[in-house]
Amino acid sequence: MMETEKEKRSASPESPFTLGGKTAIVTGGGRGIGRAVVQRLVSAGARVLACDLDPEALQETQASVCASGRVALSHGDLMEPDFPKQIVNAALESFHSIDIIVNCAGFSWDGVIQKTTDEQFLAMLNIHVMAPFRLLRAASDYLRETAKRETASGQRVMRKVVNITSISGTDGNAGQVGYSAGKAGIIGLTKTLAKEWGRYNINVNAVGFGLIQTRMTQPLKPEGKINMRGRDIPIGVQPAMLDSIAAACPLGRIGTPEEAAGAVLFFCSPLSDYVTGEVLICSGGLHF
């Protein structure tokens, strides 16, 4: 799908930049923060390959953007070793370039340490560290070789990686031993790749969220579950805990997916061209 000159110039009227001509990969793009990121990137002019485990959610994401022709879909399980390479191939086949990668997919499977199984702990490391690692490794040949050609011809084209962490990863959170470990691990990956890929004009940063309004943070209900690889995993937060967290937040409320996506958009944009290896906390001032 070739980009027209009009599409290259397109961006929302209030935006001080355009992402026209850029291609982004967004994992977890079927709902919540991932969907909001897809919407923000498309509104700024980008083409997006949205990835998710749920094909129906992906279709809803595509239908939610006014320029749905600039959104391609790839559904599958990111914890499968071969799927990240399929994502890279799909982006190149659909849009012929990769300029932005947002590792947004994730879920929580909570428990205190004495009640956390090996399967549970490893699942958190797999989705929050191993899957982003595999996707970035799969994209590395294209990113490095493209940057080398651009540099040889006197061009400096900045590309972006945005990984998603959490204040559970930066501060720790009781009852989330696996989730916190995974979200801490992605910070190490971020800072290391910032050092490795700076020579290729790639900014590698992370956004750490507090409590954002998604299905993972909805009020806890008996029927609130997601199925991951045949396991029904409870999702949600006790209503009293939601109230206490909102009260503890300096802004006095839980964040929206659109607000979360705004922080990600900054790191995807030219506004962050001289920022790399950093973690931006988007939590309304909340720290655990």
Summary of the structure (lengths in Angstrom):
residues: 288
radius of gyration: 18.3
end to end distance: 45.3
largest distance: 59.5
contacts: 989
relative contact order: 0.14
helix: 48%
strand: 19%
